[in-house]
Amino acid sequence: MAEPWLERWQEGRIGWHEADGNASLQKYWRATGRTVLVPMCGKSVDLLWIATRGNRVVGVELSDIAVESFFAEQDLAFSVSENGLPRYDAIDADITIFCGDLFDLTSIRCDAHYDRGALIALPAEQRSAYASHVGSLLTDDAEQLVITLEYDEEIASGPPFSVGDEELLEYWPGLDCVGQRDDIANAPPKFLDAGLTEFREKAWRSC
């Protein structure tokens, strides 16, 4: 699974990246004063947005290209340390990104979780293990905001993958759907080329 994602970053095929950040995050996020886990974070500007709301952000990203692009594009100086996964710490912002496989990260404990592009990036057979591992990195009272997509997989196939309500609630039964919208305008080009006409983004938040 790792190689295709690394190749995408090397080739610049990152159609999932939202240059202006995620609209559902900006509408539904409410946590402050928390340590927020952001798995498979890429170079998302969402990291900085969450940090400026009074949170400490802990991202995890496989590609060093993505990690270093984040700091360069946000004009943030950083330091790097290696004790396990390489750790990038922003100098003037409360943001840390671990570079490597999420499943190799076991040493942190966060009390909030934001997932915009991680769960939906994984095929069905890997999602349960992902959710279980994320759970092991969270406190029992962790606040969560999880963004899912729903679309007709007979017309187009992921990644990103369609994740239904029932499946999501098997992983995190304490979530409520707080909003949804048709985001077809931001669907990856391959989906539009396949003829997809509805691309529903759903926001799920802890009760």
DRENPA-3360 file (N, C-alpha, C; in nm, 2 decimals, always signed):
BEGIN
1 = MAEPWLER = +0.08/-0.12/+0.00/+0.00/+0.00/+0.00/+0.09/+0.13/+0.00 ~ +0.20/+0.12/+0.06/+0.29/+0.24/+0.08/+0.34/+0.29/-0.05 ~ +0.39/+0.20/-0.14/+0.46/+0.24/-0.26/+0.37/+0.33/-0.35 ~ +0.24/+0.29/-0.38/+0.16/+0.37/-0.47/+0.15/+0.52/-0.42 ~ +0.13/+0.53/-0.28/+0.12/+0.67/-0.23/+0.25/+0.75/-0.24 ~ +0.36/+0.68/-0.22/+0.49/+0.75/-0.23/+0.51/+0.79/-0.38 ~ +0.47/+0.71/-0.47/+0.48/+0.74/-0.61/+0.39/+0.86/-0.65 ~ +0.27/+0.87/-0.59/+0.19/+0.98/-0.62/+0.25/+1.11/-0.58;
9 = WQEGRIGW = +0.31/+1.11/-0.46/+0.38/+1.23/-0.41/+0.50/+1.27/-0.50 ~ +0.57/+1.17/-0.54/+0.69/+1.19/-0.62/+0.65/+1.25/-0.76 ~ +0.53/+1.20/-0.81/+0.49/+1.25/-0.94/+0.40/+1.37/-0.94 ~ +0.36/+1.41/-0.82/+0.27/+1.52/-0.80/+0.13/+1.49/-0.83 ~ +0.09/+1.36/-0.82/-0.05/+1.33/-0.85/-0.13/+1.32/-0.71 ~ -0.16/+1.44/-0.67/-0.23/+1.46/-0.54/-0.36/+1.53/-0.55 ~ -0.45/+1.47/-0.63/-0.58/+1.54/-0.66/-0.67/+1.55/-0.54 ~ -0.63/+1.48/-0.43/-0.71/+1.49/-0.30/-0.68/+1.62/-0.22;
17 = HEADGNAS = -0.57/+1.68/-0.25/-0.52/+1.80/-0.17/-0.61/+1.91/-0.19 ~ -0.65/+1.98/-0.08/-0.74/+2.09/-0.08/-0.66/+2.22/-0.05 ~ -0.63/+2.30/-0.14/-0.54/+2.41/-0.12/-0.60/+2.51/-0.02 ~ -0.73/+2.52/-0.01/-0.79/+2.62/+0.08/-0.84/+2.55/+0.21 ~ -0.80/+2.43/+0.23/-0.85/+2.36/+0.35/-0.99/+2.30/+0.33 ~ -1.03/+2.22/+0.42/-1.16/+2.15/+0.41/-1.27/+2.24/+0.47 ~ -1.38/+2.26/+0.39/-1.49/+2.34/+0.43/-1.57/+2.28/+0.55 ~ -1.58/+2.15/+0.56/-1.65/+2.09/+0.67/-1.57/+2.10/+0.80;
25 = LQKYWRAT = -1.44/+2.09/+0.79/-1.36/+2.12/+0.91/-1.39/+2.26/+0.97 ~ -1.38/+2.36/+0.88/-1.40/+2.50/+0.92/-1.54/+2.52/+0.97 ~ -1.63/+2.44/+0.93/-1.77/+2.46/+0.98/-1.80/+2.39/+1.11 ~ -1.75/+2.27/+1.12/-1.79/+2.18/+1.23/-1.69/+2.16/+1.34 ~ -1.57/+2.20/+1.32/-1.47/+2.18/+1.43/-1.50/+2.26/+1.55 ~ -1.48/+2.20/+1.67/-1.51/+2.28/+1.79/-1.41/+2.26/+1.90 ~ -1.31/+2.17/+1.88/-1.22/+2.14/+1.99/-1.11/+2.25/+2.00 ~ -1.08/+2.29/+2.13/-0.97/+2.38/+2.15/-0.90/+2.33/+2.28;
33 = GRTVLVPM = -0.77/+2.36/+2.29/-0.69/+2.31/+2.40/-0.66/+2.16/+2.40 ~ -0.67/+2.10/+2.28/-0.65/+1.96/+2.27/-0.53/+1.92/+2.19 ~ -0.48/+1.80/+2.20/-0.38/+1.74/+2.12/-0.44/+1.66/+2.01 ~ -0.43/+1.71/+1.89/-0.52/+1.65/+1.78/-0.43/+1.56/+1.69 ~ -0.47/+1.44/+1.68/-0.41/+1.34/+1.59/-0.47/+1.36/+1.45 ~ -0.38/+1.38/+1.35/-0.43/+1.39/+1.21/-0.35/+1.29/+1.13 ~ -0.40/+1.17/+1.11/-0.33/+1.06/+1.03/-0.33/+1.09/+0.88 ~ -0.23/+1.05/+0.82/-0.21/+1.06/+0.67/-0.24/+1.20/+0.63;
41 = CGKSVDLL = -0.17/+1.30/+0.69/-0.21/+1.44/+0.68/-0.16/+1.51/+0.56 ~ -0.07/+1.44/+0.48/-0.02/+1.51/+0.36/+0.05/+1.64/+0.39 ~ +0.02/+1.74/+0.31/+0.07/+1.88/+0.34/-0.05/+1.97/+0.36 ~ -0.15/+1.92/+0.42/-0.28/+1.99/+0.44/-0.27/+2.12/+0.52 ~ -0.33/+2.22/+0.47/-0.33/+2.35/+0.54/-0.43/+2.34/+0.66 ~ -0.50/+2.23/+0.67/-0.59/+2.20/+0.79/-0.51/+2.20/+0.91 ~ -0.38/+2.15/+0.91/-0.30/+2.14/+1.02/-0.28/+2.27/+1.09 ~ -0.25/+2.37/+1.01/-0.23/+2.51/+1.06/-0.36/+2.57/+1.11;
49 = WIATRGNR = -0.46/+2.54/+1.04/-0.60/+2.59/+1.08/-0.63/+2.54/+1.22 ~ -0.61/+2.41/+1.24/-0.65/+2.35/+1.37/-0.56/+2.41/+1.48 ~ -0.43/+2.43/+1.45/-0.33/+2.48/+1.55/-0.37/+2.62/+1.59 ~ -0.41/+2.70/+1.50/-0.45/+2.84/+1.53/-0.58/+2.85/+1.61 ~ -0.65/+2.74/+1.63/-0.76/+2.74/+1.72/-0.73/+2.69/+1.86 ~ -0.60/+2.70/+1.89/-0.55/+2.68/+2.03/-0.53/+2.53/+2.06 ~ -0.50/+2.45/+1.95/-0.47/+2.31/+1.97/-0.32/+2.28/+1.94 ~ -0.28/+2.17/+1.99/-0.15/+2.11/+1.95/-0.18/+2.00/+1.85;
57 = VVGVELSD = -0.11/+2.01/+1.73/-0.14/+1.92/+1.62/-0.03/+1.82/+1.61 ~ -0.07/+1.69/+1.60/+0.02/+1.58/+1.57/-0.02/+1.51/+1.44 ~ +0.05/+1.54/+1.34/+0.02/+1.48/+1.21/+0.11/+1.35/+1.19 ~ +0.07/+1.27/+1.10/+0.14/+1.15/+1.06/+0.13/+1.14/+0.91 ~ +0.25/+1.13/+0.84/+0.25/+1.13/+0.70/+0.36/+1.04/+0.65 ~ +0.33/+0.95/+0.55/+0.42/+0.86/+0.49/+0.53/+0.92/+0.41 ~ +0.50/+1.03/+0.34/+0.59/+1.09/+0.24/+0.67/+1.21/+0.30 ~ +0.80/+1.20/+0.29/+0.88/+1.32/+0.34/+0.86/+1.43/+0.24;
65 = IAVESFFA = +0.83/+1.41/+0.12/+0.80/+1.52/+0.02/+0.68/+1.60/+0.07 ~ +0.58/+1.53/+0.12/+0.46/+1.60/+0.17/+0.49/+1.68/+0.29 ~ +0.56/+1.61/+0.39/+0.60/+1.68/+0.51/+0.68/+1.81/+0.49 ~ +0.78/+1.80/+0.41/+0.87/+1.91/+0.39/+0.80/+2.02/+0.30 ~ +0.70/+1.98/+0.21/+0.62/+2.07/+0.14/+0.53/+2.15/+0.23 ~ +0.48/+2.08/+0.33/+0.39/+2.16/+0.42/+0.46/+2.27/+0.49 ~ +0.58/+2.24/+0.55/+0.65/+2.35/+0.62/+0.70/+2.46/+0.52 ~ +0.74/+2.42/+0.40/+0.78/+2.52/+0.30/+0.67/+2.61/+0.26;
73 = EQDLAFSV = +0.55/+2.55/+0.23/+0.44/+2.63/+0.18/+0.37/+2.71/+0.29 ~ +0.39/+2.67/+0.41/+0.33/+2.75/+0.52/+0.44/+2.85/+0.58 ~ +0.56/+2.85/+0.52/+0.67/+2.93/+0.57/+0.70/+2.91/+0.71 ~ +0.71/+2.78/+0.75/+0.73/+2.75/+0.89/+0.87/+2.68/+0.90 ~ +0.96/+2.74/+0.99/+1.08/+2.68/+1.02/+1.06/+2.55/+1.11 ~ +1.15/+2.45/+1.10/+1.12/+2.33/+1.17/+1.26/+2.27/+1.21 ~ +1.25/+2.18/+1.31/+1.36/+2.10/+1.35/+1.32/+1.95/+1.32 ~ +1.43/+1.87/+1.31/+1.40/+1.72/+1.28/+1.48/+1.64/+1.39;
81 = SENGLPRY = +1.41/+1.55/+1.45/+1.48/+1.46/+1.54/+1.44/+1.31/+1.50 ~ +1.52/+1.22/+1.54/+1.50/+1.08/+1.50/+1.51/+0.99/+1.63 ~ +1.40/+0.95/+1.68/+1.40/+0.85/+1.79/+1.28/+0.77/+1.76 ~ +1.29/+0.67/+1.67/+1.18/+0.60/+1.61/+1.15/+0.67/+1.48 ~ +1.02/+0.70/+1.45/+0.99/+0.77/+1.33/+1.05/+0.91/+1.33 ~ +1.10/+0.96/+1.21/+1.15/+1.10/+1.21/+1.04/+1.19/+1.25 ~ +1.08/+1.29/+1.33/+0.98/+1.38/+1.39/+1.02/+1.53/+1.35 ~ +0.92/+1.59/+1.28/+0.94/+1.73/+1.24/+0.86/+1.82/+1.33;
89 = DAIDADIT = +0.93/+1.91/+1.40/+0.86/+2.01/+1.49/+0.87/+2.15/+1.44 ~ +0.75/+2.21/+1.42/+0.75/+2.35/+1.38/+0.82/+2.44/+1.49 ~ +0.89/+2.54/+1.45/+0.96/+2.62/+1.55/+0.86/+2.72/+1.61 ~ +0.77/+2.78/+1.53/+0.68/+2.89/+1.58/+0.54/+2.85/+1.57 ~ +0.50/+2.72/+1.57/+0.37/+2.68/+1.57/+0.36/+2.55/+1.64 ~ +0.25/+2.52/+1.70/+0.24/+2.39/+1.79/+0.20/+2.28/+1.70 ~ +0.29/+2.24/+1.60/+0.26/+2.14/+1.51/+0.38/+2.04/+1.50 ~ +0.36/+1.92/+1.51/+0.45/+1.81/+1.50/+0.40/+1.71/+1.39;
97 = IFCGDLFD = +0.49/+1.67/+1.30/+0.45/+1.57/+1.20/+0.55/+1.46/+1.21 ~ +0.50/+1.33/+1.23/+0.59/+1.21/+1.23/+0.58/+1.16/+1.08 ~ +0.70/+1.13/+1.03/+0.71/+1.09/+0.89/+0.74/+0.94/+0.89 ~ +0.64/+0.86/+0.84/+0.65/+0.72/+0.83/+0.51/+0.65/+0.84 ~ +0.51/+0.52/+0.86/+0.39/+0.44/+0.86/+0.32/+0.47/+0.99 ~ +0.19/+0.50/+0.98/+0.11/+0.52/+1.10/+0.11/+0.41/+1.19 ~ +0.12/+0.29/+1.14/+0.11/+0.17/+1.23/+0.24/+0.15/+1.31 ~ +0.34/+0.22/+1.27/+0.47/+0.22/+1.35/+0.47/+0.32/+1.46;
105 = LTSIRCDA = +0.37/+0.40/+1.47/+0.36/+0.50/+1.57/+0.28/+0.45/+1.69 ~ +0.34/+0.44/+1.81/+0.27/+0.38/+1.92/+0.29/+0.47/+2.05 ~ +0.37/+0.57/+2.04/+0.42/+0.64/+2.16/+0.34/+0.76/+2.20 ~ +0.23/+0.79/+2.13/+0.16/+0.91/+2.15/+0.02/+0.88/+2.21 ~ -0.04/+0.98/+2.27/-0.18/+0.97/+2.32/-0.24/+1.11/+2.30 ~ -0.34/+1.11/+2.22/-0.41/+1.24/+2.18/-0.55/+1.24/+2.23 ~ -0.60/+1.36/+2.26/-0.74/+1.37/+2.30/-0.83/+1.44/+2.20 ~ -0.79/+1.43/+2.08/-0.88/+1.47/+1.96/-0.82/+1.41/+1.84;
113 = HYDRGALI = -0.91/+1.40/+1.74/-0.88/+1.33/+1.61/-0.95/+1.39/+1.50 ~ -0.88/+1.42/+1.39/-0.93/+1.48/+1.27/-0.89/+1.39/+1.15 ~ -0.99/+1.34/+1.08/-0.96/+1.25/+0.97/-1.04/+1.30/+0.84 ~ -0.97/+1.36/+0.75/-1.03/+1.40/+0.62/-0.99/+1.31/+0.51 ~ -0.87/+1.26/+0.51/-0.83/+1.18/+0.39/-0.76/+1.05/+0.42 ~ -0.78/+1.00/+0.54/-0.71/+0.87/+0.58/-0.80/+0.75/+0.56 ~ -0.91/+0.75/+0.64/-1.00/+0.64/+0.63/-1.05/+0.61/+0.48 ~ -1.08/+0.72/+0.41/-1.13/+0.70/+0.28/-1.02/+0.67/+0.18;
121 = ALPAEQRS = -0.90/+0.68/+0.22/-0.78/+0.64/+0.13/-0.76/+0.49/+0.13 ~ -0.81/+0.42/+0.23/-0.78/+0.28/+0.25/-0.89/+0.19/+0.19 ~ -0.85/+0.08/+0.12/-0.94/-0.02/+0.08/-1.02/-0.08/+0.20 ~ -1.13/-0.14/+0.17/-1.22/-0.19/+0.27/-1.14/-0.29/+0.37 ~ -1.06/-0.37/+0.31/-0.99/-0.47/+0.40/-0.89/-0.42/+0.50 ~ -0.85/-0.29/+0.48/-0.76/-0.23/+0.57/-0.82/-0.13/+0.67 ~ -0.94/-0.10/+0.65/-1.00/+0.01/+0.73/-1.02/-0.02/+0.87 ~ -1.06/-0.15/+0.90/-1.08/-0.19/+1.04/-0.96/-0.18/+1.12;
129 = AYASHVGS = -0.85/-0.23/+1.07/-0.72/-0.22/+1.14/-0.67/-0.08/+1.16 ~ -0.70/+0.01/+1.06/-0.67/+0.15/+1.07/-0.74/+0.21/+1.19 ~ -0.87/+0.19/+1.19/-0.96/+0.25/+1.30/-0.92/+0.20/+1.43 ~ -0.88/+0.07/+1.44/-0.84/+0.01/+1.57/-0.71/+0.07/+1.62 ~ -0.61/+0.09/+1.52/-0.49/+0.15/+1.56/-0.50/+0.30/+1.60 ~ -0.58/+0.37/+1.53/-0.61/+0.51/+1.57/-0.67/+0.52/+1.71 ~ -0.76/+0.42/+1.74/-0.82/+0.42/+1.87/-0.72/+0.40/+1.98 ~ -0.62/+0.32/+1.95/-0.51/+0.30/+2.05/-0.43/+0.42/+2.08;
137 = LLTDDAEQ = -0.44/+0.52/+1.99/-0.36/+0.64/+2.01/-0.44/+0.76/+2.07 ~ -0.57/+0.73/+2.10/-0.66/+0.83/+2.15/-0.71/+0.80/+2.30 ~ -0.74/+0.90/+2.37/-0.79/+0.89/+2.50/-0.94/+0.85/+2.49 ~ -1.00/+0.81/+2.60/-1.14/+0.76/+2.59/-1.23/+0.88/+2.56 ~ -1.19/+1.00/+2.60/-1.28/+1.12/+2.59/-1.24/+1.20/+2.46 ~ -1.17/+1.14/+2.37/-1.12/+1.22/+2.26/-1.24/+1.27/+2.17 ~ -1.22/+1.40/+2.13/-1.32/+1.46/+2.04/-1.27/+1.42/+1.90 ~ -1.37/+1.39/+1.81/-1.34/+1.34/+1.68/-1.42/+1.42/+1.57;
145 = LVITLEYD = -1.36/+1.44/+1.46/-1.43/+1.49/+1.34/-1.37/+1.40/+1.22 ~ -1.46/+1.33/+1.16/-1.43/+1.24/+1.05/-1.51/+1.27/+0.93 ~ -1.44/+1.29/+0.82/-1.50/+1.32/+0.69/-1.50/+1.20/+0.60 ~ -1.62/+1.16/+0.56/-1.63/+1.05/+0.47/-1.69/+1.09/+0.33 ~ -1.68/+1.01/+0.23/-1.74/+1.03/+0.10/-1.83/+0.91/+0.07 ~ -1.94/+0.95/+0.00/-2.03/+0.85/-0.06/-2.05/+0.87/-0.20 ~ -2.04/+0.77/-0.29/-2.06/+0.79/-0.43/-2.09/+0.65/-0.49 ~ -2.13/+0.64/-0.61/-2.17/+0.52/-0.67/-2.04/+0.45/-0.72;
153 = EEIASGPP = -2.00/+0.34/-0.65/-1.88/+0.27/-0.69/-1.89/+0.18/-0.81 ~ -2.02/+0.17/-0.87/-2.03/+0.10/-0.99/-1.99/+0.19/-1.11 ~ -1.99/+0.33/-1.08/-1.95/+0.42/-1.19/-1.80/+0.45/-1.18 ~ -1.75/+0.47/-1.06/-1.61/+0.50/-1.04/-1.56/+0.43/-0.91 ~ -1.43/+0.41/-0.91/-1.37/+0.34/-0.80/-1.25/+0.42/-0.74 ~ -1.23/+0.40/-0.61/-1.13/+0.48/-0.54/-0.99/+0.43/-0.56 ~ -0.89/+0.49/-0.49/-0.91/+0.59/-0.39/-0.94/+0.73/-0.45 ~ -1.01/+0.82/-0.36/-1.07/+0.79/-0.23/-1.19/+0.70/-0.25;
161 = FSVGDEEL = -1.21/+0.62/-0.14/-1.32/+0.52/-0.14/-1.45/+0.57/-0.08 ~ -1.56/+0.51/-0.12/-1.69/+0.54/-0.06/-1.70/+0.46/+0.07 ~ -1.73/+0.53/+0.18/-1.75/+0.46/+0.31/-1.89/+0.49/+0.36 ~ -1.97/+0.39/+0.37/-2.11/+0.41/+0.41/-2.13/+0.43/+0.56 ~ -2.25/+0.48/+0.60/-2.27/+0.51/+0.74/-2.26/+0.39/+0.83 ~ -2.31/+0.28/+0.79/-2.31/+0.16/+0.88/-2.17/+0.12/+0.90 ~ -2.09/+0.12/+0.80/-1.95/+0.08/+0.82/-1.87/+0.17/+0.91 ~ -1.89/+0.30/+0.89/-1.82/+0.40/+0.98/-1.86/+0.38/+1.12;
169 = LEYWPGLD = -1.99/+0.36/+1.15/-2.03/+0.35/+1.29/-1.99/+0.22/+1.35 ~ -1.95/+0.12/+1.27/-1.89/+0.00/+1.33/-1.75/+0.04/+1.39 ~ -1.68/+0.13/+1.33/-1.55/+0.17/+1.38/-1.56/+0.27/+1.50 ~ -1.65/+0.37/+1.49/-1.67/+0.47/+1.59/-1.81/+0.50/+1.61 ~ -1.88/+0.41/+1.70/-2.02/+0.42/+1.72/-2.07/+0.55/+1.79 ~ -1.97/+0.63/+1.84/-2.00/+0.75/+1.91/-2.01/+0.87/+1.83 ~ -2.01/+0.86/+1.69/-2.02/+0.97/+1.60/-2.16/+1.00/+1.55 ~ -2.19/+1.12/+1.53/-2.31/+1.17/+1.47/-2.28/+1.24/+1.34;
177 = CVGQRDDI = -2.37/+1.22/+1.24/-2.35/+1.30/+1.12/-2.40/+1.44/+1.14 ~ -2.32/+1.54/+1.13/-2.36/+1.68/+1.16/-2.37/+1.76/+1.03 ~ -2.34/+1.70/+0.92/-2.36/+1.78/+0.80/-2.31/+1.70/+0.68 ~ -2.37/+1.74/+0.56/-2.33/+1.67/+0.44/-2.36/+1.77/+0.32 ~ -2.28/+1.75/+0.21/-2.30/+1.83/+0.09/-2.25/+1.75/-0.03 ~ -2.30/+1.79/-0.14/-2.26/+1.74/-0.27/-2.13/+1.81/-0.31 ~ -2.02/+1.74/-0.31/-1.89/+1.81/-0.34/-1.84/+1.76/-0.48 ~ -1.93/+1.74/-0.57/-1.89/+1.70/-0.70/-1.79/+1.79/-0.77;
185 = ANAPPKFL = -1.80/+1.92/-0.74/-1.71/+2.01/-0.81/-1.56/+1.99/-0.77 ~ -1.54/+1.92/-0.65/-1.40/+1.89/-0.61/-1.37/+1.75/-0.62 ~ -1.45/+1.67/-0.69/-1.42/+1.53/-0.71/-1.29/+1.51/-0.80 ~ -1.21/+1.41/-0.77/-1.09/+1.39/-0.86/-1.13/+1.38/-1.00 ~ -1.05/+1.42/-1.09/-1.08/+1.42/-1.24/-1.12/+1.28/-1.29 ~ -1.06/+1.18/-1.23/-1.09/+1.04/-1.28/-1.24/+1.01/-1.26 ~ -1.30/+1.06/-1.15/-1.44/+1.04/-1.12/-1.53/+1.11/-1.22 ~ -1.49/+1.24/-1.25/-1.57/+1.32/-1.34/-1.56/+1.26/-1.48;
193 = DAGLTEFR = -1.44/+1.21/-1.52/-1.43/+1.15/-1.65/-1.51/+1.02/-1.66 ~ -1.53/+0.95/-1.55/-1.61/+0.83/-1.55/-1.76/+0.85/-1.56 ~ -1.80/+0.98/-1.54/-1.94/+1.01/-1.55/-2.01/+1.03/-1.42 ~ -1.94/+1.03/-1.30/-2.00/+1.05/-1.17/-2.06/+1.18/-1.16 ~ -2.19/+1.19/-1.11/-2.26/+1.31/-1.10/-2.29/+1.35/-0.96 ~ -2.27/+1.26/-0.86/-2.29/+1.30/-0.72/-2.17/+1.24/-0.64 ~ -2.12/+1.33/-0.55/-2.00/+1.30/-0.47/-2.03/+1.36/-0.34 ~ -2.08/+1.28/-0.25/-2.13/+1.34/-0.12/-2.03/+1.33/-0.01;
201 = EKAWRSC = -2.00/+1.45/+0.05/-1.91/+1.45/+0.16/-1.99/+1.46/+0.29 ~ -1.96/+1.38/+0.39/-2.03/+1.38/+0.51/-1.93/+1.41/+0.63 ~ -1.98/+1.49/+0.72/-1.90/+1.52/+0.84/-1.96/+1.45/+0.96 ~ -1.88/+1.38/+1.03/-1.92/+1.30/+1.15/-1.84/+1.36/+1.27 ~ -1.91/+1.38/+1.38/-1.85/+1.44/+1.50/-1.89/+1.36/+1.62 ~ -1.80/+1.36/+1.72/-1.83/+1.29/+1.84/-1.94/+1.36/+1.91 ~ -2.03/+1.29/+1.98/-2.15/+1.34/+2.05/-2.11/+1.44/+2.16;
% end
